[in-house]
Amino acid sequence: MATSAEQAILAQLKIIRTKRASTTGEQKWLKQHINEANLRRLLPDISIVGLHLLSALEAGPQTGIDLATTLGVTRGGITRAAKRLTSQGLIGSFQQPDDHKKIFYRLTPSGRKLAHYHDQMHAARNHEAVSMLREHYSSEELAVIQRFLLDLTGYED
């Protein structure tokens, strides 16, 4: 039987998993920081995969398979997100003249702007998280937490 500390950790992990599948926090931050009305209007219809797909495309055009590998999601998830982002004018697709099998995606100017905001959001939230960790935990405790998360990640895979 799990101890109360172990049960509390499992409960927190459940909360983290639930939040990870939600765009609520990211969309809230983006709504507060994006000034362009046309981009703010699109936010409610963009999934978390869509937001991360935009950021991944900042590196340059990529195929759906490449994006699925980079983001750790299914090709179907990429296809759904890409279809939505294309209809919103945030990405475009193209094929190489010598290879009509592969479909590549690239950012439009609006998609590049939204990807930049998304990157800023992650930088700000990461900074807040590091500040909170430093405020609440010693270096030794952070080392234990790090080891725990590495062990847990190995277990989850």
Helices and strands as residue ranges (DSSP letters): H 4-20, H 24-33, H 37-42, G 43-45, H 48-56, G 57-59, E 62-63, H 64-71, H 75-87, E 91-96, E 99-107, H 109-136, H 139-156
